[in-house]
Amino acid sequence: MGSGKTTSFDIAHRAGVSQATVSRALRNSPLVNPETRKRVQKIALEMNYRVDRSAAGLRSQQSRTIALLLFEDPTSDDSQINPFFLSMMGNITHVAARKKYDVLLSFQQLSDDWLNEYQVSNRADGLILLGYGDYGSISNRLKKLHDQGALFTIWGATVPELEGHAVGCENAHGGSMAAQHLLDLGRRKIAYLGGATDDCPEFKQRYLGCCRTLSSAGIQVDPMLQIEADNQETSGIRAMETLLASGREFDAIIAASDLIAIGAMKCLRKNGIRIPDDISVVGFDCGGRKA
């Protein structure tokens, strides 16, 4: 069980207990009374004993590792990581460390069999997925994970079929807040840059929240002011170019993500349009940024 010269049998002999009791005590098992557990752990520390985690994992069928699978996002630098996910990665690793778990970070390869690659092979006890690209292309695989009883959590896609497996923000409420903020600024012709289909459930909910608030304010939603864009800065530029070329009047933009908003603002400034004097811009990434 141990690595180096000291073994769990050495500790058992010194503590006057069985090797099985030592094993349980070092796992903080409630089957060992607190006094014995404390004594065994003290002796193990004195004897510089270290648990062989590989061997322990084979016995317990636990790796004490979480696989963090990150979807590659085309970004303005070479990181390929959505800036919003960087802070999440830091928090995930800190919490895992406190729980004595390791984190295995890997970019998602959508052709891989996640369940067999990580859980069945005992490389990881569970999966965390950050990002997913086109939800329509991955939804069946997530449903399969759900049906197989896999331990996984995905960020963002808070759809009914993933209940219990998804964590996200209040997308519809956030879209509503963004629209209300712009209405309070006196804006009335608000365009939306982002998807509004089931292939991107987060963006769709943000758009629906925006539409509800505009309708409640007596403003008729113009479907021509909704321009498709995925979560890329370059996509924001293209969407903004499309909107400008359409000739439709608008005085504000709600972008479905900060990356889209950054691209849109670059395009506006390139065309001599002042922000926020001429056009107000709101970007959304779980809190959002306003200009």
MIVOVEX-166332 format. One line per field, with one value per residue: residue in three letters; y, x, z of N, C-alpha, C in turn. Coordinates in steps of 0.05 Angstrom, whole numbers, m for minus. Example, Ala and Ser with C-alpha at 12.3 -4.5 7.8 and 13.67 -1.06 7.14 Angstrom:
BEGIN
res	[ALA/SER]
ny	[m114/m45]
nx	[264/257]
nz	[156/142]
cay	[m90/m21]
cax	[246/273]
caz	[156/143]
cy	[m66/1]
cx	[264/258]
cz	[156/157]
END
This chain:
BEGIN
res	[MET/GLY/SER/GLY/LYS/THR/THR/SER/PHE/ASP/ILE/ALA/HIS/ARG/ALA/GLY/VAL/SER/GLN/ALA/THR/VAL/SER/ARG/ALA/LEU/ARG/ASN/SER/PRO/LEU/VAL/ASN/PRO/GLU/THR/ARG/LYS/ARG/VAL/GLN/LYS/ILE/ALA/LEU/GLU/MET/ASN/TYR/ARG/VAL/ASP/ARG/SER/ALA/ALA/GLY/LEU/ARG/SER/GLN/GLN/SER/ARG/THR/ILE/ALA/LEU/LEU/LEU/PHE/GLU/ASP/PRO/THR/SER/ASP/ASP/SER/GLN/ILE/ASN/PRO/PHE/PHE/LEU/SER/MET/MET/GLY/ASN/ILE/THR/HIS/VAL/ALA/ALA/ARG/LYS/LYS/TYR/ASP/VAL/LEU/LEU/SER/PHE/GLN/GLN/LEU/SER/ASP/ASP/TRP/LEU/ASN/GLU/TYR/GLN/VAL/SER/ASN/ARG/ALA/ASP/GLY/LEU/ILE/LEU/LEU/GLY/TYR/GLY/ASP/TYR/GLY/SER/ILE/SER/ASN/ARG/LEU/LYS/LYS/LEU/HIS/ASP/GLN/GLY/ALA/LEU/PHE/THR/ILE/TRP/GLY/ALA/THR/VAL/PRO/GLU/LEU/GLU/GLY/HIS/ALA/VAL/GLY/CYS/GLU/ASN/ALA/HIS/GLY/GLY/SER/MET/ALA/ALA/GLN/HIS/LEU/LEU/ASP/LEU/GLY/ARG/ARG/LYS/ILE/ALA/TYR/LEU/GLY/GLY/ALA/THR/ASP/ASP/CYS/PRO/GLU/PHE/LYS/GLN/ARG/TYR/LEU/GLY/CYS/CYS/ARG/THR/LEU/SER/SER/ALA/GLY/ILE/GLN/VAL/ASP/PRO/MET/LEU/GLN/ILE/GLU/ALA/ASP/ASN/GLN/GLU/THR/SER/GLY/ILE/ARG/ALA/MET/GLU/THR/LEU/LEU/ALA/SER/GLY/ARG/GLU/PHE/ASP/ALA/ILE/ILE/ALA/ALA/SER/ASP/LEU/ILE/ALA/ILE/GLY/ALA/MET/LYS/CYS/LEU/ARG/LYS/ASN/GLY/ILE/ARG/ILE/PRO/ASP/ASP/ILE/SER/VAL/VAL/GLY/PHE/ASP/CYS/GLY/GLY/ARG/LYS/ALA]
ny	[m24/24/71/68/51/43/8/m6/m49/m44/1/m19/m58/m26/5/m32/m55/m84/m93/m80/m45/m2/14/30/72/109/126/155/128/119/72/62/78/146/156/114/122/172/160/122/153/191/160/142/190/202/161/174/157/145/143/97/119/98/43/44/65/24/m14/13/29/82/141/189/233/286/296/350/375/415/456/476/543/589/643/711/707/657/620/592/588/606/668/673/622/616/637/603/554/561/565/514/479/496/483/427/413/424/384/342/322/309/346/332/361/371/384/382/328/317/268/229/176/195/170/118/132/161/149/93/70/83/129/177/200/229/276/342/388/443/487/471/478/469/454/420/381/351/336/285/252/270/256/201/194/209/169/125/131/161/202/267/337/392/458/510/491/489/453/417/360/352/358/360/350/396/461/530/598/647/653/673/712/744/763/792/832/858/880/914/950/977/1000/1034/1071/1098/1074/1044/1015/957/912/843/802/738/667/638/589/519/494/525/532/568/619/625/627/676/711/704/724/777/791/785/826/872/867/872/925/949/950/928/868/864/816/818/844/808/775/720/692/659/639/674/724/741/725/761/807/797/791/842/871/850/868/924/928/915/958/966/1004/1017/1027/1005/948/881/832/763/741/760/757/761/812/843/837/861/914/928/929/970/1015/1017/1033/1085/1094/1116/1092/1096/1135/1138/1085/1038/983/918/864/794/750/714/755/797/853/922/976]
nx	[17/40/91/161/204/174/116/44/38/81/65/18/40/69/27/m5/m49/m92/m72/m114/m143/m108/m109/m162/m162/m128/m158/m195/m240/m304/m310/m269/m252/m247/m202/m166/m159/m135/m87/m63/m56/m20/25/36/52/98/130/139/105/74/16/5/m24/m40/m45/m82/m125/m137/m159/m203/m230/m230/m202/m189/m188/m210/m234/m226/m255/m243/m272/m247/m242/m241/m200/m175/m122/m70/m88/m136/m176/m236/m238/m271/m273/m224/m222/m259/m232/m191/m219/m243/m198/m177/m218/m220/m169/m174/m209/m176/m169/m143/m137/m149/m133/m158/m165/m227/m241/m283/m293/m280/m293/m317/m335/m312/m259/m245/m276/m292/m242/m218/m189/m209/m256/m300/m330/m321/m348/m330/m357/m382/m390/m428/m489/m527/m497/m476/m513/m537/m496/m488/m536/m531/m489/m517/m557/m525/m510/m466/m419/m421/m415/m438/m422/m467/m507/m566/m613/m676/m667/m618/m621/m597/m546/m524/m497/m508/m520/m573/m599/m644/m664/m619/m616/m662/m650/m608/m635/m671/m636/m616/m664/m674/m634/m656/m656/m687/m688/m665/m615/m597/m542/m526/m539/m605/m629/m643/m594/m559/m572/m562/m553/m602/m639/m623/m636/m692/m706/m692/m729/m778/m777/m774/m823/m858/m850/m877/m854/m847/m817/m766/m752/m712/m671/m643/m584/m548/m494/m436/m396/m348/m298/m288/m335/m370/m353/m366/m422/m437/m421/m457/m506/m499/m496/m547/m580/m618/m647/m617/m603/m576/m540/m546/m502/m492/m449/m387/m343/m367/m388/m340/m319/m361/m357/m307/m317/m356/m327/m289/m320/m330/m368/m390/m382/m407/m438/m465/m482/m503/m474/m481/m450/m453/m432/m444/m455/m437/m416/m417/m423]
nz	[0/14/m8/m15/42/89/107/109/143/177/205/228/263/299/320/343/319/268/198/164/196/198/144/139/177/155/113/137/155/185/211/244/310/335/368/359/304/302/329/295/248/268/278/226/203/233/216/165/125/62/23/m30/m83/m132/m124/m83/m110/m146/m112/m89/m133/m146/m173/m152/m183/m226/m290/m330/m383/m438/m485/m547/m565/m618/m611/m602/m591/m584/m547/m550/m513/m483/m450/m405/m384/m359/m307/m284/m287/m251/m202/m201/m197/m148/m111/m119/m101/m46/m33/m39/m91/m155/m217/m283/m340/m405/m474/m507/m550/m598/m622/m589/m541/m485/m436/m434/m440/m395/m345/m345/m354/m307/m303/m286/m237/m249/m296/m319/m362/m400/m442/m508/m561/m619/m595/m616/m642/m602/m565/m566/m549/m497/m474/m477/m440/m394/m392/m383/m332/m320/m284/m290/m305/m339/m361/m372/m411/m393/m400/m402/m409/m387/m334/m268/m285/m305/m299/m296/m315/m303/m358/m389/m354/m351/m404/m405/m367/m393/m437/m410/m385/m430/m448/m406/m417/m457/m506/m563/m609/m612/m628/m635/m628/m641/m634/m640/m636/m621/m623/m596/m536/m493/m516/m542/m499/m477/m517/m519/m469/m475/m516/m490/m452/m485/m511/m468/m457/m496/m546/m610/m630/m677/m722/m759/m736/m708/m712/m733/m696/m673/m616/m623/m633/m686/m709/m687/m711/m765/m760/m744/m789/m825/m804/m808/m864/m878/m873/m834/m782/m719/m649/m608/m584/m564/m548/m551/m525/m493/m527/m577/m571/m567/m619/m648/m629/m648/m703/m706/m689/m729/m770/m757/m718/m657/m590/m526/m550/m600/m609/m562/m527/m503/m473/m459/m411/m365/m326/m353/m394/m403/m450]
cay	[0/48/73/71/28/39/m4/m5/m70/m32/19/m36/m70/m6/15/m54/m60/m99/m77/m70/m22/20/23/46/96/128/136/169/112/120/45/62/99/170/155/97/135/193/148/110/175/203/141/143/215/199/141/185/139/157/124/93/126/80/18/49/69/m2/m27/27/37/111/152/215/252/296/304/376/375/442/459/497/567/607/669/731/699/628/604/575/585/629/681/669/596/616/640/578/533/567/557/485/466/502/466/400/409/423/358/323/311/320/354/325/381/362/396/362/317/308/241/210/165/205/152/97/144/171/136/64/63/92/153/199/192/244/294/369/398/472/492/448/485/466/436/399/360/337/330/256/240/277/239/174/194/210/143/105/137/173/225/289/363/410/485/527/481/482/444/397/333/351/365/345/348/421/485/553/623/653/665/689/735/762/776/812/854/873/896/935/970/994/1016/1056/1091/1111/1060/1031/997/941/889/820/786/712/647/637/562/498/486/541/538/591/643/626/637/704/725/704/743/804/796/789/853/891/865/884/954/958/952/904/856/862/792/825/855/785/766/697/694/640/651/682/752/745/722/786/827/790/796/871/879/842/887/951/927/911/984/968/1024/1007/1046/990/920/860/810/739/735/782/755/773/841/855/838/881/941/934/936/996/1036/1018/1048/1112/1096/1120/1076/1091/1159/1131/1058/1025/955/901/837/776/726/709/780/816/878/943/999]
cax	[0/56/114/185/210/153/91/22/42/99/48/0/55/75/3/m18/m75/m89/m66/m139/m150/m91/m119/m187/m156/m115/m179/m214/m264/m318/m310/m248/m259/m231/m177/m148/m154/m115/m61/m51/m47/4/48/43/66/124/145/142/90/58/m3/8/m51/m47/m54/m108/m146/m145/m176/m228/m242/m231/m177/m186/m182/m232/m226/m237/m253/m247/m277/m231/m255/m224/m197/m158/m95/m65/m96/m159/m193/m253/m227/m289/m267/m199/m228/m272/m212/m177/m236/m247/m174/m174/m237/m212/m146/m184/m221/m155/m172/m127/m153/m136/m143/m155/m182/m246/m240/m311/m296/m272/m313/m309/m341/m292/m233/m239/m288/m290/m214/m210/m171/m223/m281/m322/m323/m332/m345/m332/m362/m392/m393/m455/m502/m541/m479/m466/m535/m542/m475/m493/m559/m520/m475/m538/m570/m506/m504/m439/m417/m411/m428/m432/m429/m481/m531/m586/m637/m690/m656/m593/m627/m580/m519/m516/m496/m506/m531/m601/m596/m667/m665/m597/m624/m682/m636/m593/m655/m681/m615/m616/m688/m670/m617/m671/m653/m712/m684/m644/m608/m586/m522/m523/m558/m631/m639/m637/m566/m545/m593/m557/m558/m631/m653/m617/m652/m720/m709/m692/m754/m800/m775/m782/m852/m871/m847/m893/m837/m849/m791/m761/m735/m689/m649/m629/m564/m534/m466/m427/m380/m322/m295/m291/m363/m382/m346/m383/m450/m440/m420/m483/m526/m495/m502/m576/m593/m637/m640/m614/m588/m564/m533/m541/m486/m497/m425/m368/m327/m383/m389/m314/m318/m380/m347/m285/m329/m369/m306/m277/m339/m333/m391/m381/m394/m436/m453/m483/m493/m497/m468/m481/m440/m462/m418/m450/m450/m439/m401/m433/m408]
caz	[0/16/m25/2/60/109/97/127/162/198/222/244/284/320/333/356/306/243/174/154/212/189/118/144/192/137/95/155/156/210/224/264/330/331/383/344/278/307/336/270/231/280/274/198/198/245/201/138/107/41/10/m58/m93/m154/m112/m68/m130/m157/m93/m84/m159/m148/m181/m138/m205/m241/m317/m338/m413/m446/m513/m559/m576/m633/m597/m615/m586/m590/m525/m557/m489/m477/m426/m383/m372/m344/m279/m275/m284/m226/m180/m201/m187/m119/m96/m121/m84/m19/m29/m45/m117/m177/m241/m309/m360/m432/m493/m517/m577/m600/m633/m568/m523/m459/m414/m433/m439/m368/m322/m346/m351/m280/m303/m272/m224/m260/m317/m321/m390/m404/m470/m523/m589/m629/m577/m631/m650/m578/m547/m564/m533/m469/m466/m473/m414/m374/m391/m373/m304/m317/m266/m306/m303/m361/m356/m391/m425/m373/m414/m385/m411/m372/m306/m250/m296/m317/m282/m313/m304/m310/m385/m397/m337/m359/m429/m397/m353/m413/m452/m392/m382/m454/m449/m387/m429/m478/m531/m570/m632/m601/m644/m619/m643/m628/m643/m627/m642/m601/m624/m576/m517/m476/m532/m547/m475/m474/m537/m511/m446/m487/m530/m471/m440/m505/m515/m444/m459/m519/m570/m628/m636/m706/m726/m777/m719/m696/m730/m723/m690/m653/m595/m633/m639/m715/m716/m679/m732/m788/m754/m744/m817/m838/m794/m821/m892/m881/m873/m813/m761/m691/m632/m587/m590/m543/m558/m535/m509/m493/m551/m599/m566/m574/m648/m657/m623/m667/m729/m703/m688/m756/m788/m747/m701/m629/m569/m529/m558/m622/m605/m537/m531/m479/m478/m439/m403/m337/m311/m376/m394/m417/m461]
cy	[25/48/78/47/23/28/m1/m27/m61/m15/2/m49/m50/3/m7/m60/m76/m81/m65/m45/2/31/40/72/118/139/151/154/115/93/43/84/122/168/138/109/156/182/136/132/189/186/142/168/213/181/149/167/155/136/122/96/108/54/22/52/43/m16/m14/34/67/121/177/236/260/304/329/378/402/443/482/519/583/634/687/725/669/610/584/571/610/641/676/643/596/619/615/556/537/558/527/471/472/485/437/394/408/396/335/307/324/328/347/343/371/377/375/354/304/280/220/200/173/185/131/109/152/155/105/55/71/114/176/188/207/264/321/380/428/477/467/454/484/445/413/376/343/327/300/242/246/261/211/173/194/182/122/110/149/197/248/314/379/439/497/516/471/476/422/369/330/358/347/342/375/444/509/578/627/668/683/715/755/777/798/837/871/891/920/957/988/1011/1039/1078/1106/1098/1045/1012/979/916/868/805/760/693/648/610/543/489/503/550/563/617/647/637/667/721/726/722/771/810/800/817/875/891/877/914/966/961/926/894/853/838/797/837/833/773/742/702/673/654/656/712/758/742/748/808/822/797/826/882/873/861/914/950/924/937/987/988/1010/1027/1032/961/904/838/786/730/759/781/767/803/855/857/859/909/948/943/964/1018/1039/1034/1076/1116/1096/1103/1090/1115/1153/1105/1048/995/941/874/819/753/723/734/802/840/898/964/1020]
cx	[17/79/138/188/188/128/69/24/61/83/30/15/61/50/m12/m46/m70/m83/m92/m148/m134/m101/m144/m181/m144/m135/m200/m241/m277/m319/m288/m253/m239/m203/m157/m140/m132/m88/m47/m41/m22/28/56/59/95/142/148/128/74/41/4/m19/m59/m58/m80/m131/m156/m164/m203/m243/m246/m203/m170/m178/m207/m221/m241/m233/m261/m251/m260/m248/m236/m223/m178/m128/m92/m75/m118/m178/m210/m244/m245/m282/m242/m204/m242/m252/m197/m193/m240/m222/m170/m193/m229/m188/m155/m197/m202/m160/m153/m146/m137/m149/m138/m174/m201/m240/m267/m315/m289/m296/m305/m313/m319/m264/m226/m251/m285/m261/m202/m190/m183/m249/m305/m312/m336/m327/m349/m334/m370/m395/m422/m469/m516/m523/m469/m488/m539/m521/m478/m516/m549/m505/m495/m550/m552/m499/m477/m441/m405/m428/m419/m439/m445/m507/m552/m612/m650/m677/m630/m597/m610/m551/m509/m517/m493/m517/m560/m601/m619/m669/m643/m603/m644/m669/m621/m612/m665/m661/m614/m641/m686/m652/m631/m669/m679/m709/m659/m640/m595/m567/m517/m544/m584/m645/m632/m608/m548/m564/m588/m563/m588/m646/m647/m633/m682/m725/m709/m718/m777/m800/m783/m812/m868/m870/m862/m878/m840/m822/m788/m742/m711/m666/m636/m610/m549/m504/m459/m406/m351/m321/m299/m320/m378/m377/m364/m412/m456/m439/m446/m505/m523/m502/m532/m591/m614/m628/m637/m598/m574/m559/m533/m526/m489/m473/m406/m350/m341/m384/m363/m312/m336/m369/m323/m296/m342/m348/m293/m294/m345/m357/m382/m397/m388/m452/m473/m497/m485/m493/m468/m471/m448/m443/m421/m446/m450/m421/m416/m414/m428]
cz	[0/m4/m8/21/80/95/118/149/185/217/240/267/307/334/348/345/281/219/162/169/204/163/122/158/174/116/111/156/184/225/244/284/328/344/368/317/282/313/311/252/241/275/244/191/209/229/171/118/87/28/m20/m71/m116/m143/m97/m88/m142/m138/m90/m110/m161/m155/m166/m159/m219/m269/m324/m368/m423/m476/m524/m572/m592/m619/m612/m610/m592/m568/m532/m533/m486/m451/m402/m368/m355/m314/m267/m270/m258/m202/m178/m189/m157/m102/m96/m102/m54/m13/m35/m70/m136/m200/m266/m330/m388/m450/m504/m545/m581/m611/m611/m552/m494/m436/m412/m429/m410/m345/m323/m343/m324/m281/m288/m260/m235/m281/m313/m349/m390/m433/m485/m552/m598/m612/m592/m639/m626/m560/m544/m547/m503/m458/m460/m446/m391/m370/m380/m344/m300/m298/m282/m300/m326/m354/m379/m402/m406/m386/m398/m386/m396/m343/m287/m260/m306/m296/m300/m299/m313/m337/m393/m381/m344/m384/m423/m384/m373/m429/m435/m388/m406/m456/m429/m397/m452/m505/m537/m593/m626/m618/m626/m637/m629/m639/m628/m633/m620/m601/m605/m555/m500/m491/m537/m523/m471/m493/m529/m487/m456/m500/m511/m459/m460/m510/m492/m444/m482/m545/m586/m635/m666/m710/m743/m761/m703/m717/m718/m718/m670/m635/m604/m638/m669/m723/m708/m700/m756/m784/m755/m773/m831/m830/m807/m850/m898/m884/m852/m792/m734/m675/m609/m596/m564/m557/m540/m519/m511/m517/m575/m596/m574/m604/m659/m652/m642/m694/m728/m704/m716/m775/m777/m729/m672/m610/m542/m540/m580/m617/m577/m542/m504/m487/m454/m435/m373/m320/m331/m372/m411/m428/m470]
END
